[in-house]
Amino acid sequence: MACQRRLRLPVGTPSPKGLRMSGVSATPGLPASLARQWQGPLLVVAATALGAGLWRAAHAQTPHAKVDLHVRAQSLLAAGHVLPGVELIEHLLGEGGVSGERRAWMHHEAATALYEYLRGASERRGKDLHRAIRHYHAAERMGAGLSPDEFVRVADLNEWLGAFEPAARAIREALDRSVRGAGHLRRRLARWIEQGRIPGGSDDVRQLADDILADGQAMPVDVSWALDVSVSRLAEAARPEDALDLLNRHAPRLAGTPHRDLPAYLRALALSRMGEVDEAEGLVRELLGRWQPHDELWARASLLLGELCARGDRPQESLGLFEEVLKSFPAGRLHDAALMGRAEALVGLERFGEAADVIDRVVAIIEHGSSDGVLDRDAVRALVRTAARRLEGRDDQPGADDEIRFLEMSARLLRTGDVEEATFLYERIADLCEKESLTARTRGNTERARRMAVRGAQAAWTLASREATRDEVAGRNLWRAAELFEAGGDDGQAVSVMAVFGRRFPGSPRMAESLRRLGHLHAAAGRRSDAIDAYRRVLHDYPRTIDAMQSVLPLADAMLAGADRHEAIGLLESFVEPPPGSDLLVTPQAPEYREALIRLATLRIEDGHDEDAIFRLEKALALYPDDLRVHEWRFMLGELYRRSGLALSASDAESQVRESRRRLRSAMELFGSVAGDLGCQDEDRLSDVERVRLRASYMRRADCLFELGDYGAAAAAYGEALWRFDREPTAVVAGLQIVQCRLRLGRPREARRALEQVRWLIGRVPADLFDREPGLPPREFWKQQVDDIEGMGLLVDG
């Protein structure tokens, strides 16, 4: 360093920085304004000249020139221009011709200058950090020999660079050379181990603490840390006697220091682990009376007392202590420990909703890896399982929601290898969500029903998506996820899951069902073409399966929704009546056959193929007399008979007239049967369609009798309709038909009385009922009808 002092710039030599900062003109003899005007150009010229001079100096090959250049570099360093000075030194080192000893010293000089510069810099470039480290290593290789403090500097540089393992090696080199402040360096290593920045575990931290305690020259702050680590770990390792022995040996070293109260807390901790709860609690309470809040030791003592209260079945007092710590420490290790304690206390008090909120925060801290080793994943999972078990079997909605939430939080803490635990948790979540969905649907809460179904689906989907999940478990949970997504109204997600099932398990026995359900989901979403493709695959690839039978009608419906009506009818016909030589896919007793037969009959009616429709409906009535829709089928068949009977009545052929009358009688009987079936039921319990069908059946039965010429029976049948629906427009229509029957029977006096009754009925039936009835003229029309009939002179006796 003597040489360095010898090469320092002479006192009074201005640095470039000094020139810039002064208010004196850099060009003596010029006015200040002119100096400012030419300052920029002159600076460029000067910089160019300086650069040229440095270049000539650098390329001069004489030893004297190299010394001069080194002097210039030292001048730059001394003036605070570290980076240019180091660059000049590096240039000299790269030129060669410098002796080994001098090269080592120059590397050392550059490293030292860079370190001091970087230590005070607001921003540290990685390039400069690497340069400093390389110069230190080069100096050491060339025999300069680094001091213990310089190894610490190498550690600092590596830490700033984020290279903690090289930093740790440098610190150990410093420790091997008996560096000053060894305790601080050992604590630094321990911190990096705990943060996961360098390899190591609790045993390594414990060894570092033991090394500090073995150092009689260690500073009190380091002894305090080491004693805390060693005693705490011995106490937690069920070795409280050893912890007390260690405490008794080293506690005197902290007497009279700012750390003098720590041994008392550690003694209480060791006593609590020995089972001496009362003594430990008394000691902690005594200490808390002396300490002030916001102090770290106060917080740790409060946490210990909270733990002791919880063990003593005093969760409310425990909760209060943890909440006080949380108020004073909004973040950090103590905050996290207090948060976990608060969660445990709330579970103990069975305040599950609040506990779930707190545990959610605890789990989030663990997920983000920011607990600094305070929060133990397995301990949190155990707490969550305890809370979930206490909630099992509760029927109230909040209890079920809390249990599901606890299970979901436990699932967030799963590790990759927790295969069985994952299966249990996710399937339990799906079970509870499905149960809650069904309960909500029963109670009319559709929104909750859908939400819970989707929540259960997500649990099943997550389990199926885990790599470690067994195929059997994955298969059943993919299926369940699709079902629950569908129940929750998320058909798009259901399609995605079912598609994954098909790709992942193409040989599954449920593949046909998978395709059929996929077709159903596509159809529900309006994707007709995709639905048709899925259903056709079922019929083609799995023709002899129940799913193939169940795909026929949905496929026909998808075709009917487009322009494939003819193909849809052909599909249904081949299903209920296969071509000669082919096997019947299903028996008539199968529900799929029944629905296809009825759908085919309906389509034939719409297309005007009455005879084929009659054949299908007669077959359905013969096969399924106990079907709940039998009155609907009878009405449809009765209408077909009536319509075809009226068409045949226009013929002159006697056979057709006979067939016409047969059909009208059959229609009359069918309408009468429908009227009887529906008429004996409470009309308030009938659907709107059934009420319309009931009125029409009464009127159609009477119409058939009228067409058959049995006017007396027809009048009686119309009278039944009038009596049954006397406050509806149907009564008016029936009354006018009675007038016609009386006239056909040649009884004008009775016809007049019937017409007067109609006039009375028109006034009795509310006008709005005429307006509400589809296709029915308003009240005024019927009044005019009555007037017109009366004015015809038909109601006068012969």
C-alpha positions in Angstrom: 0.0 0.0 0.0 3.1 2.3 0.3 3.4 2.3 -3.4 -0.3 3.2 -3.7 0.2 6.2 -1.5 3.3 7.2 -3.5 1.3 7.2 -6.7 -1.6 9.2 -5.4 -2.4 12.4 -7.3 -0.7 15.5 -5.8 -2.7 17.5 -3.4 -4.6 20.2 -5.2 -4.7 18.4 -8.5 -8.3 18.9 -9.6 -10.3 15.9 -10.6 -12.5 16.0 -13.7 -15.5 15.9 -11.4 -14.2 18.8 -9.5 -13.8 20.9 -12.6 -17.4 20.2 -13.6 -18.8 21.0 -10.3 -16.9 24.3 -9.8 -18.3 27.6 -11.0 -15.0 28.6 -12.6 -14.6 28.6 -16.3 -12.6 25.7 -17.7 -10.8 28.0 -20.2 -9.0 30.8 -18.3 -8.8 34.2 -20.1 -12.2 33.8 -21.8 -15.3 35.7 -20.7 -17.7 33.5 -18.8 -20.4 33.7 -21.5 -17.9 32.8 -24.2 -16.6 30.0 -22.1 -20.2 28.6 -21.8 -20.7 29.0 -25.5 -17.6 27.0 -26.4 -17.6 24.6 -23.5 -19.2 21.8 -25.4 -16.9 21.9 -28.5 -13.9 22.3 -26.3 -14.9 19.3 -24.2 -15.2 17.2 -27.4 -11.7 18.3 -28.5 -10.2 17.7 -25.1 -11.8 14.2 -24.9 -10.5 13.3 -28.3 -7.0 14.5 -27.4 -7.1 12.6 -24.1 -8.2 9.4 -25.9 -5.5 9.7 -28.5 -2.9 10.3 -25.8 -4.1 7.3 -23.8 -4.1 5.1 -26.9 -0.5 6.2 -27.7 0.5 5.5 -24.1 -1.2 2.1 -24.1 0.6 1.1 -27.3 4.0 2.4 -26.1 6.1 -0.7 -25.5 8.7 0.8 -23.1 8.6 -0.2 -19.4 8.7 3.5 -18.5 5.5 4.1 -20.6 3.7 1.2 -18.8 4.6 2.7 -15.5 3.2 6.0 -16.6 0.0 4.4 -17.8 -0.3 2.6 -14.4 0.1 5.9 -12.7 -2.6 7.4 -14.8 -4.9 4.4 -13.9 -4.2 5.0 -10.2 -4.9 8.7 -10.6 -8.3 7.9 -12.1 -9.0 5.5 -9.2 -8.0 8.1 -6.6 -10.1 10.7 -8.3 -13.2 8.4 -8.1 -13.3 7.3 -11.7 -13.2 3.7 -10.8 -14.5 2.0 -14.0 -12.1 3.9 -16.4 -9.2 3.3 -14.0 -10.0 -0.5 -13.8 -10.4 -0.6 -17.6 -6.9 0.9 -18.0 -5.5 -1.7 -15.5 -7.2 -4.5 -17.4 -5.7 -3.1 -20.7 -2.2 -3.2 -19.1 -2.7 -6.7 -17.9 -3.8 -7.8 -21.4 -0.7 -6.3 -23.0 1.7 -8.6 -21.3 5.2 -7.8 -20.2 4.0 -7.3 -16.5 5.8 -9.5 -14.0 3.8 -12.2 -12.1 4.1 -10.4 -8.7 3.1 -7.1 -10.2 0.2 -8.7 -12.1 -1.1 -10.2 -8.9 -0.9 -6.9 -7.2 -2.7 -5.1 -10.1 -5.5 -7.7 -10.1 -5.8 -7.2 -6.3 -5.8 -3.4 -6.9 -8.6 -3.6 -9.5 -10.7 -6.0 -7.4 -10.4 -3.8 -4.3 -11.4 -0.7 -6.3 -14.4 -2.4 -7.9 -15.6 -3.8 -4.5 -15.5 -0.4 -2.8 -17.3 1.2 -5.8 -20.0 -1.5 -6.0 -20.6 -1.5 -2.2 -21.7 2.1 -2.4 -23.5 1.9 -5.8 -27.3 2.2 -5.9 -27.3 -0.2 -8.9 -24.9 -3.1 -9.4 -24.3 -4.4 -12.9 -23.7 -8.1 -13.1 -20.8 -7.5 -15.5 -19.0 -5.4 -12.9 -19.7 -7.9 -10.1 -18.2 -10.7 -12.3 -15.2 -8.5 -13.0 -14.5 -7.9 -9.4 -14.8 -11.7 -8.5 -12.5 -12.6 -11.4 -9.8 -10.1 -10.3 -9.9 -11.5 -6.7 -9.6 -15.1 -8.0 -6.8 -14.1 -10.3 -4.9 -12.3 -7.5 -5.2 -15.4 -5.4 -4.0 -17.7 -8.2 -1.0 -15.6 -8.8 0.1 -15.8 -5.2 -1.2 -12.5 -3.8 -3.1 -14.3 -1.1 -6.5 -13.1 0.1 -7.0 -12.0 3.7 -10.0 -13.4 5.6 -11.8 -10.1 5.1 -11.2 -10.3 1.4 -12.8 -13.7 1.3 -15.8 -12.0 2.9 -15.7 -9.4 0.1 -15.8 -12.2 -2.4 -18.9 -13.6 -0.6 -20.5 -10.2 -0.7 -20.0 -9.9 -4.4 -21.4 -13.4 -5.0 -24.4 -12.6 -2.8 -25.1 -9.4 -4.7 -24.9 -11.5 -7.9 -27.4 -14.0 -6.5 -24.8 -16.8 -6.5 -25.2 -18.1 -2.9 -23.2 -21.3 -3.1 -20.0 -19.6 -4.2 -20.7 -17.0 -1.6 -21.0 -19.7 1.1 -17.7 -21.3 -0.1 -16.0 -17.9 0.3 -17.4 -17.4 3.8 -16.2 -20.9 4.8 -12.7 -19.9 3.5 -12.9 -16.8 5.7 -13.9 -18.9 8.7 -11.1 -21.4 8.1 -8.7 -18.4 8.3 -10.1 -17.2 11.7 -11.9 -14.1 10.3 -13.1 -11.5 12.7 -16.9 -11.5 13.3 -17.2 -15.2 12.6 -20.5 -15.4 14.5 -22.1 -13.0 12.1 -20.9 -15.0 9.2 -22.1 -18.3 10.6 -25.6 -16.6 11.1 -25.4 -15.5 7.5 -24.8 -19.1 6.4 -27.7 -20.3 8.6 -30.0 -17.8 7.1 -29.2 -18.9 3.6 -29.8 -22.5 4.6 -33.2 -21.7 6.1 -34.1 -19.7 3.0 -33.2 -22.7 0.8 -30.5 -20.7 -1.0 -27.7 -23.2 -0.3 -27.8 -26.9 0.5 -28.3 -27.9 4.1 -30.8 -28.6 6.8 -31.7 -28.2 10.4 -28.6 -30.2 11.5 -26.3 -27.8 9.6 -28.0 -24.8 11.2 -27.6 -26.4 14.6 -23.9 -27.1 13.9 -23.4 -23.4 13.0 -25.1 -22.4 16.3 -22.9 -24.9 18.2 -19.8 -23.4 16.6 -20.8 -19.9 17.8 -21.5 -21.1 21.3 -18.0 -22.8 21.3 -16.4 -19.5 20.3 -15.6 -17.7 23.5 -15.1 -14.4 21.6 -18.5 -14.5 19.9 -20.5 -11.3 20.2 -23.6 -11.3 22.5 -25.9 -10.8 19.5 -24.4 -14.0 17.9 -24.5 -15.9 21.2 -28.2 -14.9 21.6 -29.1 -16.3 18.2 -27.1 -19.5 18.7 -28.6 -20.1 22.1 -32.1 -19.5 20.8 -31.6 -21.9 17.9 -29.9 -24.7 20.0 -32.3 -24.5 23.0 -35.4 -24.3 20.8 -34.4 -27.2 18.7 -33.5 -29.4 21.6 -36.8 -28.5 23.3 -38.9 -29.3 20.2 -36.9 -32.5 19.7 -38.2 -33.8 23.0 -34.8 -33.2 24.7 -35.9 -30.4 27.2 -33.4 -31.5 29.8 -30.5 -31.1 27.4 -32.0 -27.7 26.4 -32.0 -26.5 30.1 -28.4 -27.8 30.6 -27.2 -25.8 27.5 -29.2 -22.8 28.7 -27.6 -22.9 32.2 -24.1 -23.0 30.7 -24.4 -20.1 28.3 -27.1 -17.8 29.7 -24.5 -15.9 31.8 -22.9 -14.7 28.6 -25.9 -12.6 27.9 -26.1 -10.9 31.4 -26.0 -7.2 31.2 -26.6 -7.2 27.4 -29.7 -6.2 25.4 -30.4 -9.9 25.1 -30.5 -10.6 28.8 -34.3 -11.6 28.8 -34.0 -14.3 26.2 -32.9 -17.0 28.6 -36.0 -16.6 30.7 -38.2 -17.2 27.6 -36.1 -20.2 26.6 -36.4 -21.6 30.0 -40.2 -21.3 29.9 -40.2 -23.0 26.5 -38.1 -25.9 27.8 -40.3 -26.3 30.9 -43.4 -26.4 28.7 -41.9 -29.3 26.7 -41.0 -31.1 29.9 -44.7 -31.0 30.9 -44.2 -28.4 33.6 -47.0 -26.3 32.1 -48.0 -24.4 35.2 -44.4 -23.3 36.0 -43.8 -22.4 32.3 -47.1 -20.4 32.2 -46.2 -18.5 35.4 -42.8 -17.7 34.0 -44.2 -16.4 30.7 -46.8 -14.3 32.4 -44.2 -12.7 34.6 -42.0 -11.9 31.6 -45.0 -10.5 29.7 -45.6 -8.1 32.6 -42.1 -6.6 32.0 -42.0 -6.5 28.2 -43.7 -4.1 25.9 -45.8 -5.0 22.8 -44.2 -4.9 19.4 -41.1 -6.4 20.8 -40.1 -9.7 19.2 -39.5 -11.5 22.5 -42.9 -10.3 23.8 -44.5 -11.7 20.7 -42.8 -15.1 21.0 -43.8 -15.3 24.7 -47.4 -14.4 23.8 -47.4 -17.2 21.2 -46.1 -19.7 23.8 -48.7 -18.6 26.3 -51.4 -18.9 23.6 -50.2 -22.4 23.0 -50.3 -23.3 26.7 -53.8 -21.9 26.9 -54.9 -24.0 24.0 -53.4 -27.1 25.6 -55.3 -26.2 28.8 -58.6 -26.1 26.9 -58.9 -22.3 27.0 -59.3 -21.5 23.3 -60.9 -18.1 23.9 -57.9 -16.8 25.9 -55.6 -18.4 23.4 -57.4 -16.6 20.6 -57.0 -13.2 22.3 -53.2 -13.7 22.6 -52.8 -14.6 19.0 -54.8 -11.7 17.8 -52.7 -9.3 19.9 -49.6 -10.6 18.1 -51.3 -10.2 14.8 -52.1 -6.6 15.5 -48.4 -5.8 16.3 -46.8 -7.9 13.5 -48.6 -7.5 10.2 -46.1 -9.8 8.4 -43.2 -12.1 8.9 -42.5 -15.2 10.9 -44.2 -14.1 14.1 -47.3 -13.1 12.1 -47.5 -16.4 10.4 -47.1 -18.4 13.7 -49.8 -16.2 15.3 -52.1 -16.8 12.2 -51.7 -20.5 12.6 -52.5 -20.3 16.3 -55.6 -18.2 15.6 -56.8 -20.8 13.2 -56.3 -23.6 15.7 -58.2 -21.5 18.4 -61.1 -20.8 16.1 -61.4 -24.5 15.2 -61.4 -25.3 19.0 -64.2 -22.8 19.4 -66.1 -24.4 16.5 -66.2 -21.0 14.7 -65.7 -22.8 11.5 -66.6 -20.0 9.0 -63.9 -17.7 10.6 -61.5 -20.6 10.9 -61.9 -21.3 7.2 -61.0 -17.7 6.3 -57.9 -17.8 8.4 -56.7 -21.2 7.2 -57.2 -20.0 3.6 -54.7 -17.3 4.3 -52.3 -19.8 5.9 -52.6 -22.1 2.9 -51.9 -19.2 0.5 -48.7 -18.4 2.4 -47.5 -22.0 2.1 -48.4 -22.1 -1.6 -46.4 -19.0 -2.3 -43.4 -20.4 -0.3 -43.2 -17.3 1.9 -43.7 -18.8 5.4 -39.9 -18.9 6.0 -40.2 -22.4 7.5 -42.7 -21.3 10.2 -45.8 -23.0 8.8 -45.7 -26.8 8.6 -47.7 -28.2 5.7 -48.5 -31.4 7.5 -49.6 -29.6 10.6 -52.0 -27.4 8.6 -53.4 -30.5 6.8 -54.0 -32.1 10.2 -55.8 -29.0 11.4 -58.0 -28.9 8.3 -58.8 -32.6 8.6 -59.8 -32.1 12.3 -62.2 -29.2 11.3 -63.7 -31.3 8.4 -64.3 -34.3 10.7 -66.1 -32.1 13.2 -68.4 -30.9 10.5 -69.2 -34.4 9.1 -72.9 -35.2 9.2 -74.2 -31.7 9.7 -77.3 -31.1 7.6 -77.3 -27.3 7.6 -76.0 -25.5 4.5 -73.3 -23.4 6.3 -71.9 -26.6 7.8 -71.7 -28.4 4.4 -70.2 -25.3 2.8 -67.5 -25.1 5.5 -66.7 -28.8 5.3 -66.3 -28.6 1.5 -64.1 -25.5 1.9 -61.9 -27.2 4.4 -61.5 -30.3 2.2 -60.6 -28.0 -0.8 -57.9 -26.3 1.3 -56.5 -29.6 2.3 -56.4 -30.6 -1.3 -54.3 -27.5 -2.1 -51.7 -28.8 0.3 -51.3 -32.2 -1.4 -48.0 -33.4 -2.7 -47.5 -35.2 -5.9 -47.1 -38.6 -4.2 -50.2 -38.3 -2.0 -52.2 -40.5 -4.3 -54.6 -42.1 -1.8 -55.2 -38.9 0.1 -55.9 -37.1 -3.1 -58.5 -39.7 -4.2 -60.2 -39.5 -0.8 -60.3 -35.7 -0.7 -61.5 -35.0 -4.2 -64.1 -37.7 -4.2 -65.4 -36.6 -0.9 -65.6 -33.0 -2.2 -67.5 -34.2 -5.3 -69.9 -36.3 -3.1 -70.7 -33.4 -0.8 -71.2 -31.0 -3.7 -73.5 -33.4 -5.6 -75.5 -33.9 -2.4 -75.8 -30.2 -1.9 -76.8 -29.7 -5.5 -79.6 -32.2 -5.3 -80.8 -30.7 -2.0 -80.8 -27.2 -3.4 -82.7 -28.3 -6.6 -85.3 -30.0 -4.4 -85.8 -26.7 -2.5 -86.1 -24.7 -5.7 -82.7 -23.0 -5.3 -81.6 -23.5 -8.9 -78.6 -21.2 -8.8 -77.0 -22.9 -5.8 -77.8 -26.3 -7.4 -75.9 -25.4 -10.6 -73.0 -23.8 -8.7 -72.5 -26.8 -6.4 -72.7 -29.2 -9.3 -70.0 -27.3 -11.2 -67.9 -27.2 -8.0 -68.1 -31.0 -7.6 -67.3 -31.4 -11.3 -64.2 -29.4 -10.9 -63.0 -31.6 -8.0 -63.6 -34.7 -10.0 -61.9 -33.2 -13.1 -58.9 -32.1 -11.0 -58.5 -35.7 -9.5 -58.7 -37.2 -13.0 -56.1 -34.8 -14.3 -53.5 -35.6 -11.7 -50.6 -37.6 -13.2 -50.3 -40.0 -10.3 -54.1 -40.9 -10.3 -54.7 -44.5 -11.2 -56.5 -45.1 -14.5 -59.5 -46.7 -12.7 -60.0 -43.6 -10.5 -59.3 -41.2 -13.4 -61.9 -42.9 -15.6 -64.7 -42.8 -13.1 -64.0 -39.2 -12.1 -63.8 -38.1 -15.7 -67.3 -39.6 -16.1 -68.5 -38.0 -13.0 -67.1 -34.6 -13.9 -68.9 -34.7 -17.3 -72.2 -35.6 -15.5 -71.8 -32.8 -12.9 -70.8 -30.2 -15.5 -73.9 -31.1 -17.4 -76.1 -30.9 -14.3 -74.5 -27.5 -13.6 -75.4 -26.2 -17.1 -71.8 -26.1 -18.3 -72.4 -28.2 -21.4 -69.2 -26.9 -23.1 -67.0 -28.2 -20.3 -69.0 -31.4 -20.2 -68.2 -32.0 -23.9 -64.5 -31.3 -23.3 -64.3 -33.8 -20.4 -66.3 -36.5 -22.3 -63.9 -36.0 -25.3 -60.9 -36.5 -23.0 -62.6 -39.7 -21.7 -62.9 -41.0 -25.2 -59.3 -40.2 -26.1 -57.9 -41.6 -22.9 -60.0 -44.7 -22.6 -60.9 -45.8 -26.1 -61.4 -49.4 -25.1 -63.6 -48.6 -22.1 -66.9 -50.6 -21.8 -68.6 -47.2 -21.4 -67.3 -45.9 -24.8 -70.7 -46.4 -26.4 -72.4 -44.5 -23.6 -69.7 -41.8 -23.8 -70.5 -41.2 -27.5 -74.2 -41.2 -26.9 -73.8 -38.6 -24.1 -71.5 -36.6 -26.3 -74.2 -36.6 -28.9 -76.7 -35.4 -26.3 -74.5 -32.6 -25.2 -73.8 -31.5 -28.8 -77.6 -31.5 -29.5 -78.3 -29.5 -26.3 -75.8 -26.9 -27.4 -77.3 -26.7 -30.9 -74.4 -28.4 -32.6 -76.6 -30.6 -34.8 -73.9 -31.9 -37.1 -71.6 -33.0 -34.2 -74.6 -34.6 -32.5 -75.5 -36.6 -35.7 -71.8 -37.7 -36.0 -71.7 -38.9 -32.4 -75.0 -40.8 -32.6 -74.0 -42.4 -35.9 -70.7 -43.6 -34.4 -72.7 -45.4 -31.7 -74.9 -47.1 -34.2 -72.0 -48.0 -36.4 -69.4 -49.1 -33.9 -71.6 -50.5 -31.1 -74.8 -51.6 -33.0 -75.9 -54.3 -30.5 -75.8 -52.2 -27.3 -78.4 -50.4 -25.2 -76.7 -47.1 -26.1 -77.3 -47.8 -29.8 -81.0 -48.3 -29.1 -81.0 -45.1 -27.0 -79.3 -43.2 -29.8 -82.0 -43.8 -32.5 -84.6 -41.3 -31.4 -82.1 -38.5 -30.5 -80.5 -39.1 -33.9 -83.8 -38.8 -35.6 -84.6 -35.6 -33.7 -81.2 -34.1 -34.7 -82.0 -35.0 -38.4 -85.5 -33.4 -38.1 -84.0 -30.2 -36.8 -82.3 -29.9 -40.2 -83.3 -30.9 -43.7 -83.1 -34.6 -43.1 -86.8 -35.3 -42.4 -87.1 -38.2 -44.9 -84.0 -39.9 -43.6 -85.2 -39.4 -40.0 -88.5 -41.1 -40.8 -86.7 -43.9 -42.6 -84.5 -44.4 -39.5 -87.5 -44.7 -37.2 -89.3 -47.1 -39.6 -86.3 -49.4 -39.9 -86.0 -49.3 -36.1 -89.6 -50.3 -35.3 -90.0 -52.5 -38.4 -86.6 -53.8 -39.5 -86.2 -54.9 -43.1 -86.9 -58.6 -43.9 -84.0 -60.8 -42.9 -82.5 -58.5 -40.3 -82.9 -58.8 -36.6 -85.1 -56.6 -34.5 -82.8 -54.4 -32.5 -85.2 -54.1 -29.6 -88.4 -55.7 -28.5 -91.7 -53.7 -28.4 -91.5 -53.7 -24.6 -88.4 -51.5 -24.6 -89.0 -47.8 -23.8 -86.9 -46.9 -26.9 -89.2 -48.8 -29.2 -92.3 -47.2 -27.6 -91.0 -43.7 -28.0 -89.9 -44.3 -31.6 -93.3 -45.7 -32.5 -95.1 -42.7 -31.1 -92.7 -40.3 -32.7 -93.2 -42.0 -36.0 -97.0 -41.7 -35.7 -96.8 -38.0 -34.9 -94.6 -37.4 -37.9 -97.0 -39.3 -40.2 -99.9 -37.2 -38.9 -97.9 -34.0 -39.6 -97.2 -35.3 -43.2 -100.8 -36.1 -43.8 -100.3 -39.9 -43.9 -103.4 -40.6 -41.8 -103.7 -44.3 -42.5 -100.1 -45.0 -41.5 -100.6 -42.9 -38.4 -103.7 -44.8 -37.5 -101.8 -48.0 -37.8 -99.0 -46.8 -35.5 -101.4 -45.4 -32.9 -103.6 -48.5 -32.8 -100.4 -50.6 -32.3 -99.3 -48.3 -29.5 -102.6 -48.5 -27.7 -102.6 -52.3 -28.0 -99.0 -52.6 -26.7 -99.1 -50.0 -24.0 -102.6 -49.7 -22.5 -101.2 -48.6 -19.1 -99.1 -45.7 -20.4 -99.9 -42.4 -18.7 -100.2 -40.8 -22.1 -102.9 -43.2 -23.4 -105.7 -40.5 -23.3 -103.4 -38.3 -25.6 -103.0 -41.2 -28.0 -106.8 -41.9 -28.0 -107.6 -38.3 -28.7 -105.1 -38.3 -31.6 -106.5 -41.5 -33.0 -110.1 -40.3 -32.5 -109.3 -37.1 -34.5 -107.8 -39.3 -37.3 -110.9 -41.5 -37.4 -113.2 -38.5 -37.4 -111.3 -36.7 -40.1 -111.0 -39.8 -42.3 -114.6 -40.7 -41.6 -115.8 -37.3 -42.8 -113.7 -37.6 -46.0 -115.2 -41.0 -46.8 -118.8 -39.9 -46.2 -118.7 -37.8 -49.4 -118.3 -41.0 -51.4 -121.3 -42.6 -53.2 -119.8 -46.1 -52.7 -121.8 -48.0 -50.1 -118.6 -49.7 -48.7 -117.0 -46.4 -48.1 -120.1 -45.0 -46.5 -120.1 -48.0 -44.1 -116.4 -47.5 -43.4 -117.1 -43.8 -42.8 -119.8 -44.6 -40.2 -117.5 -47.2 -38.5 -114.8 -44.7 -38.2 -117.1 -42.0 -36.8 -118.4 -44.4 -34.2 -114.8 -45.4 -33.3 -113.9 -41.7 -33.0 -117.0 -41.1 -30.8 -116.0 -43.9 -28.5 -112.4 -42.7 -28.3 -113.4 -39.2 -27.5 -115.8 -40.5 -24.9 -113.0 -42.5 -23.3 -110.8 -39.4 -23.2 -113.6 -37.3 -21.7 -114.2 -40.0 -19.1 -110.5 -40.4 -18.1 -109.9 -36.7 -17.8 -113.3 -35.7 -16.6 -113.1 -37.7 -13.4 -109.9 -35.9 -12.3 -109.7 -32.6 -10.4 -109.6 -30.0 -13.2 -107.3 -27.8 -11.2 -104.7 -30.5 -11.4 -104.9 -30.9 -15.1 -102.3 -29.2 -17.3 -103.4 -26.5 -19.8 -103.1 -29.0 -22.7 -105.2 -31.6 -20.8 -107.9 -29.0 -20.1 -108.1 -28.1 -23.8 -108.2 -31.8 -24.7 -111.0 -32.4 -22.2 -113.3 -29.7 -23.7 -112.5 -30.8 -27.2 -113.3 -34.5 -26.3 -116.8 -33.5 -25.1 -117.4 -31.5 -28.2 -115.9 -34.0 -30.7 -117.9 -36.9 -29.3 -121.1 -34.8 -29.8 -119.9 -33.8 -33.3 -119.5 -37.5 -34.3 -123.0 -38.3 -33.2 -124.2 -35.3 -35.2 -122.4 -36.5 -38.3 -123.9 -40.0 -37.8 -127.3 -38.4 -37.9 -128.2 -39.3 -34.3 -129.4 -35.8 -33.4 -131.1 -36.8 -30.2 -128.0 -38.4 -28.8 -125.9 -35.5 -30.2 -128.1 -32.9 -28.5 -127.7 -34.8 -25.2 -123.9 -34.9 -25.7 -123.8 -31.2 -26.5 -125.9 -30.7 -23.3 -123.3 -32.5 -21.3 -120.6 -30.1 -22.7 -122.8 -27.1 -22.0 -123.4 -28.2 -18.4 -119.7 -29.1 -17.8 -118.4 -25.8 -19.2 -121.3 -23.4 -18.5 -119.0 -20.5 -17.7 -116.8 -20.8 -20.8 -117.3 -20.0 -24.5 -117.5 -23.8 -25.1 -121.0 -23.7 -23.6 -122.1 -21.1 -26.2 -120.9 -23.3 -29.1 -122.5 -26.3 -27.6 -125.8 -24.4 -27.1 -125.9 -23.4 -30.8 -125.3 -27.0 -31.8 -128.3 -28.0 -29.7 -130.4 -25.5 -31.6 -129.3 -27.3 -34.8 -130.1 -30.7 -33.4 -133.6 -29.6 -32.4 -134.2 -28.1 -35.8 -133.0 -31.3 -37.5 -135.4 -33.3 -35.3 -138.3 -30.9 -36.4 -138.8 -29.4 -33.0 -138.7 -25.6 -33.5 -140.2 -24.8 -30.1 -137.4 -26.7 -28.3 -134.9 -25.0 -30.7 -136.3 -21.6 -29.7 -135.9 -22.4 -26.0 -132.3 -23.6 -26.7 -131.6 -20.4 -28.5 -132.8 -18.3 -25.6 -130.5 -20.3 -23.4 -127.6 -19.5 -25.7 -128.5 -15.8 -25.5 -128.4 -16.0 -21.7 -125.1 -17.9 -21.8 -123.5 -15.2 -24.0 -124.3 -12.6 -21.4 -123.1 -14.8 -18.6 -119.7 -15.8 -19.9 -117.1 -13.0 -19.3 -116.1 -11.2 -22.5 -112.4 -11.6 -21.9 -112.8 -15.4 -22.1 -113.8 -15.1 -25.7 -110.8 -12.9 -26.4 -108.4 -15.3 -24.7 -109.6 -18.4 -26.5 -107.3 -19.0 -29.6 -109.3 -18.7 -32.9 -112.6 -17.9 -31.2 -114.6 -14.9 -32.4 -115.5 -12.2 -29.8 -118.8 -12.1 -27.9 -120.5 -9.7 -30.4 -120.1 -12.3 -33.1 -122.1 -14.8 -31.1 -124.8 -12.3 -30.3 -125.1 -11.6 -34.0 -125.3 -15.4 -34.7 -128.2 -15.7 -32.3 -130.0 -12.7 -34.0 -129.4 -14.2 -37.4 -130.8 -17.6 -36.5 -133.8 -16.0 -34.9 -134.4 -13.9 -38.0 -134.4 -16.8 -40.4 -138.0 -17.8 -39.4 -136.9 -21.4 -38.7 -138.1 -21.4 -35.1 -141.8 -21.0 -35.9 -144.1 -24.0 -35.5 -145.2 -25.4 -38.9 
